[in-house]
Amino acid sequence: MQRPLANRAKEPVSPLGVVPMKAGAAAGELVVAGARSSGSVSALSLRLLLAVLLLCLVGAQRGEGQAAGPAAGVGARRVDVGVILDRTTWLGNISWACMELALEDFYADASNANYSTRVRLHPRDTPAGPSAVDAASVGVDLLKNLRVQAIVGPQTSTQAKLLAELGNKASVPIISFSANSPSRSSSQTPYFIRTAWNDSCQAEAIASLVQKYNWREVIPIIEDDDSNARFIPDLVDALGHVDTRVLYRCKIRPSAGEDEIKRAISSLKENWTSVFVVRMSYQLALKFFQLAKDEGMMGQGFVWITAYGLTDIFNVVGYPALDVMEGVVGIEPYVQETAKLNKFRQRWREKYRSENPGTSINEPITSGLYAYDTVWAIALAAEKAGYVNSDFVLSETNNGSTDFDKLSTSRAAEKFCNAFLKVNFTGISGQFVIQDMQLVSATYKIINVAGRERRAVGFWTPGLNISRIVWPGGSEKTPRGWLLPVNKVLKIGVPVKPGFGSFIRSENGILKGFCIDVFEEVIGKLPYKVPKHYVEFGNGKGESNGTYDELVYKVYLKEFDAVVGDITILANRSLYVDYTLPYTESGVRMLVPVRDRRQKTAWTFLEPLTANLWLGTGAFVVFTGFIVWFIEHRTNQEFRGPPASQIGSVFYFSFSTLVFAHRERIVNNLSRIAVVVWLFVVLILQQSYTASLSSILTVEQLQPTVTNIDEVIRRGDYVGYLNDSFMPELLKRLKINETKMIAFSSPEEYNDALSTRKVAVIIDEIPYLKVFLSKYCHKYTMVGPTYKFDGFGYAFPRGSPLTPEISRGILELASNGTMDELEKQLYGDTSCPDKDDSQTSSSLTLHSFLGLFIITGTTSLLALILHVTITLYDHRSHWINGSGQISWHELLAILFKIFHERDNSSNTPDEEEPGMEDIDPPTAESPWSMSNHIIENVDSDTDTGSTPEGEGTPGREVSNQDTGPPSFAYMHSEGAME
């Protein structure tokens, strides 16, 4: 422990007139006088003046035994400022050295040499313990007897409470570079000014660090005093903005012994959370981290974040702190390295080591830099305010019985306070600007203890940038933010459901089923071991010990650490537990019987085509036959004959094309084109008809007996549901009478109830219905809308870190195909599709073939038009020459003759066919032989220049082949009738 400054040997007078005073009424006072004279005073005169001042000071010390200072210089006005510190502590001792150097540097600066004011510091030593009485007493003395215009201090937040009241009473600013504000609102303490960075900004920096690594829960560990009264609410708010919860706050008394600290550490070990934010004094922190290390809490998986104040422990304590705080991450204000700062550190190191021989402290802490800048700002504000310290106004209660009541109010101090709040300069700690009664904060530095040394790993501004961090245990892998409590075995509740054993069942004391299989798969893939023990929620007789709601509520009561089973995710249950993501299909549907709607009759063959398509097909059959007859009958004997014979030819040819059985020869290219297109259409029609008829005759066309719940309600049918489920509430919302509800417990009971028509429908969750349909697929189906529910999930206590871990595991199973394999084991390899009207075969419509009919109709019409045009052109001499002299009747007769009479000039197979009258009756042949004879003569007469008969020409060989039965036209001709 360092010696108090008041008890050390007095230092000689410095060249600037800084004189340490003896102990007494003004013990330890510091006077800074007449730094330099103006340029008109010679160096010799300055030396003489300093000598006189020295003699006066020595005389005063010898004669009066108290601190006294010479005149501050010609015309200089003295500004008295009180200082309340505990210079027996590291913080007080380091800060006082910085304040001394600040006054020296300020008035040694050439730009401040002509200032008309000189600041005089009056330090007072007060214990920095939990009691604030001493600090308040010293504060009253400074205000009442020395009439100081400002007080620098106090050192602790506990002392700040009373001193802030003193400042309000006397209108004197209380300026602290280390204590926190005693109030959440600056309006309640308008004279308490904190020349240190805002704690709420530090809380935001910690929250950003937590958010970067996605930690969801944090436990603050704080010293139970007033220093954290404002920091903790700021920290909780900042963490709440990044969706991180504070489960509870671990408070440790400043005077706590080893046993009390161990109990606090044990309570931390019982929690899942492993992310801690620590803020406490150096002495308490050193004991705490040593015991935490002994308890194994400074190893891998833990995260320790220290707030500013505690980060200075590494500079103050050194190796002992670095040894027990390996892996700790700290937050501290960032101070930019400058030449002025480096020079100050060197001067401070020389001064401090000379006053504290053997010290291990090598540089001032950040609070010391704040103390330096605070004194500098006080000197600037004193000059700007331009006041004297003799304007105290007596209090209205000046005759009170206490010193507090007798305090006076200083208008000059109030003026100084306003000037101090407006000070703006660049100090050694950074930009000095007061806003909302606090120093404006800027950038925080993030430090990390690794390898028994502290190093900077990043900085915080509104954006966060962090380099590699070594966490406790020497690991560079980011901790997940929570750990299983030591020696913790999860007690997992399991429902007893005898009906649907596919989901969960017990076999010889071993739990099996889909729900258990999925959970075991997820737990097995976690990178850490989760000790667990399943406990059935039953009465030992294969029956449940309560409802599912009661089982879930057991988790809320902490009787179970989780519930694994076919637990549906419901809103009312989520008020007490957290659910994982669902691992089954979600929703509720109806299960109904099905019946085959097929009715085979004598007219089933007509069902493949609709009536419109039948009529349309018949119309195009006749139309195509007419087109072919019209084109062919002038040149093709097979399409000639009596009217009845020609009509028969048309229909026979047309309908025979439907089965590709037509035998009439087509000799005109136009009719051939029309027939080819028509046959293409017929092919598609025929194939479609065949497929549709086959489907109608062979495929089951099952139809649900019920299609919607309204039909059930209207008929007053009974509705079945799964026992011990949330279905009754859903059925009531669907306006189903409670008297019409019947509960069942197994797939077998479902089947019996539906097959005997005890109930019309079963309403249940889709996973249960799928298990049922895997056994009874052909008799039942799911119909109707799907009522949205979230499916099955695992229940954990609210805020449990295992919940997101299990949810991510479920997603992993779904993505890698494992979930599909487990579902195949549950539902079977074959699926049972829904049976609805969309699965039955429907008749083919005219619209489906409209395009084909347009194509064949257009082709036939074009062939007809071309044929008429060509024929009229070839016989133009018959109707053009006399067209102007004949009537319309005569013209029509000519046209009829042209298109009706046989065209003898055409080179057709029947052109030179002998008439029936040339055939010798005695040698008349049968219709079949006559057909062959006609074809032979046609071939022999039309082959010009052919070889004589009997030489076996290829053409005659073909003609002599059997051509089959006579054509329909010949069978109805006059020759055949004879």
C-alpha angles and dihedrals in degrees: 000000000000121000117253113258092235091062097051126098113277116260121229118258112279121228088255095056099256106156127181111220131221122256113272138091089334099024115172095012116159124213124195110192138177101340096184135348125230123278091267094068115083125229090250092054090050092054091050091049092052091049091053091049090050093052091049092051093048091048092050092049092050096043103039105024093222139091115280132162135208122242111300090236136293107321094351117144119218121233113199116211124179122219121202113191140140100235091183088074129075093244095048095045095047093044094050091054089052092050092052091053090046093061092046093050095044097055092036088060109102091221090061098043095101096050113133094214133066123197118225118197121211108194121199125189114223127168112258093217129122092281117087097187095097093049091049092049092051090047092054090049092051093049098041103040106022095031091216117193094217140008122218108211160338107210099214135043092236090061091045092068096067096034091054088056090050090051092051091048096051098030087237118140116243105208117194128179095186113025123084123238111273090219136053089224125055090210090069092056105030093167098049109097122184114205093194132084122286114268091214089062090051088050089054090052091053091046091052090052090051091048093050091061094039097239110168102192133041133181117206115215110200142167109254099240139097094276091083098041091103101026097060096054089048091050094048091050093048092049091048090057090060093046095254120138129219105215096190141325122253109215124191123189116241090238095045116143129219095272093052092049091049091053090052091050091049090054089053091052091056092062129081094227116096100177114097133179112205128198120166142116123292095252095049093042093054091054092044097052092045091055092042089055091050089052092053096250096124093068134094119316096034127106121202119187120182123202123226114286093044092060089070088067090087091060093043104039099024121183099014090058094043091050097055097035100056110155096016117144117213138191121217136156114273114240115193116231111245136166090247091054093048091049091050092050091053093050092044092050091053093047096045095047091049090053095039110036115199095021119151095208110111104179140015119269122240092263088057089056089050089051090052093051091044093059090045090052091048090055091050092048093047091056092045094049092050099200140138124230099242103085102092112142118215116251119248087238094046091134093059123130096245133063088237091060091049095056116125128221119241117211090184090055089052089051089049090051092055091049092048092053089056096051113122122176142127111262131181090269093050136267112356110213126145117217126166088000092299138091110266109249124219125168128006123208120222114215131189130200109224129155091005093298134095119236136174114251102173150334135248126221123140082299120054125226118178128171126203115322127200107217128204111297092035094276123143092197111105111248114240090232101248141059134195110263113261113273090000119154114188113237104213121194118218125193122234109232113165097177102060103035091164089080100042133349141150121239115185091334093311117115116227139164141094095295092052093044093054092047093049091049091053095044091047092057095052114110091235136047120261112199108213142169125199118222120189116228094221144107096246093257098086092269130114119259092219145330126308089252090057091049092052091047089058087069090055089051088052092240088121128032091209143348121231119189144072092323113160116221106242132172096236091051092049089065088073105028141027118242129212120229112289115268097194137056111280132225144060125257142169124263115208138167119257133218133198109251094194115121112183112208138161089269099050090111089070095058099081090071128045120235091255091054092048091051093044092050092049091049092053091046090058093039093052091046091051092050092050092047093048092052096040107038097078093056106019117074090201089069096046134084136081117347093257090051092050093048089051090050091054095052096037093052094043098049094040088061089065089071095027091246100126114129102180114117115240111212103171118082093215093056090045090058091049092049094048092053091045092051089053090055091046090053093056092044092050095049093046092049092050093050094047094047091049090052092049093050100041112024119081111241101203118187128192116247089220127030104181141018093243089067090054092050092047093052093043094235124166120257125211127210140172116279118245095021139114092255098106091064091050092048091051090053087052087057096248114153112248090228089062094059122099123184123219132184109202144030090253091058089049091054094047093049095049097042093050091043091239085139129018097214141008117221114200145131116293097244091058092046092050091053089050093048091050085070101032104029100141097050103047143033142187115251142167131041124327112245107216119245129149101245128227122334139166117255123224133170115280110276095015110156089216092069097074090038092056091043091055089048091054090052089050091053090050093051099046096048097250092115091054091054092050091049091052088056089050101043102022130246097283122067124221108222123211113265111222140135092280090069096056124091114256128201120266114253134214090244091064091061100032092110093054092049091050090053096049093041093051092047093051093047092050090050090051093049093049091047093052092046094050093045093050091048092051092051098037091125091066097060108018098061095056102024093110095052103043132075129243092259091055091047091053090049090053092050091048090051092049095051098035105043120082115262103234093178093064117100097237132147090253097048098105097023108144116245123251091249092065093061114101107241095216089055096041113141133215119269091260094051092041090057090054091046092052093050091049093052092047092053093046095048098044098048099087113207093009122158120262119279114273097039090099104238115189091243093056091046089058091045093052091057118107107266095191128232121353119268123268090249094055094046088060097040124111091250092057091047091054 
